[in-house]
Amino acid sequence: MPDALHDTALHEPDQALHVEDLTVSYGATPALWDIDLDVPRGVMCAIVGPNGAGKSTLIKAALGLVRPVAGHVRFLGREVGRMRGRIGYVPQRHSVDWDFPTTVRDVVEMGLYRSLGWLRRPGRAARTRAMAALAEVGMQDYAERQISQLSGGQQQRVFLARALVQDAPILILDEPLAGVDATTEAVIIDLLKRLRDAGRTIIVVHHDLTTVQSHFDWLVMLNVRIIAQGPVRAVYTPENLRAAYGRQLAMIAVPTEAP
Ligand code: ADP
């Protein structure tokens, strides 16, 4: 008998994310210009580029949170509106209202709402899943704390746990490592790599060029336009870094030229 889930997987296209001719503008100047992008399934992809390059805008436009001037986007061959619950999104920390009075466990259970339906209250099964996800990110002891009482790195882990309970095939994270300590960074990267190894696609806006090669296997370099995209070893080159970062490059790590 055919296995429905397996069957669906077989018919999903190879691209987790496909973007065509995407242009986004907040005013007169474009934040993104004519972006063509493909992120294959099952990679751990970093999006890098200087401040203001349009990295967050690319994520938001792909998710339908910002309206583009032109272009179209597909996740696993579908429009984003048909991907409900199948994309886990962890926004930038400063874009979230952390004073909202809610416990850590509530935040994680919110990740289940799509599968539960809005009218059904989360029960014991939801609690078990939320606690398992919190354990995965090392935050099980904080379940009943107010989210506002946690450090930035801990809040980031809780948001990752919320994305985990969704069990989504695609995870998108906007600067999850910004301002977190080394332990939290290791926990997050370890977990993301395990999810990638289990076949999920991980897309991360990343600011630290020194860890691109150790953390990621796929790379998108952006500066309003796409500078380069592909496997890290092919894309992380001095030429591409110069093209993306220009004069800012003196301050950052440049790989040595291949012999
Ligand atoms: P990055 O994430 O690479 O730092 P962003 O996508 O945040 O870049 O921003 C790209 C450009 O768009 C920047 O010049 C930024 O100032 C501008 N921008 C971003 N969000 C808005 C907004 N809501 N309104 C107006 N301009 C914006």
Residues whose N, C-alpha, C, O or C-beta is under 5 A from the ligand:
A	BS01	ADP	Y26 A31 P50 N51 G52 A53 G54 K55 S56 T57
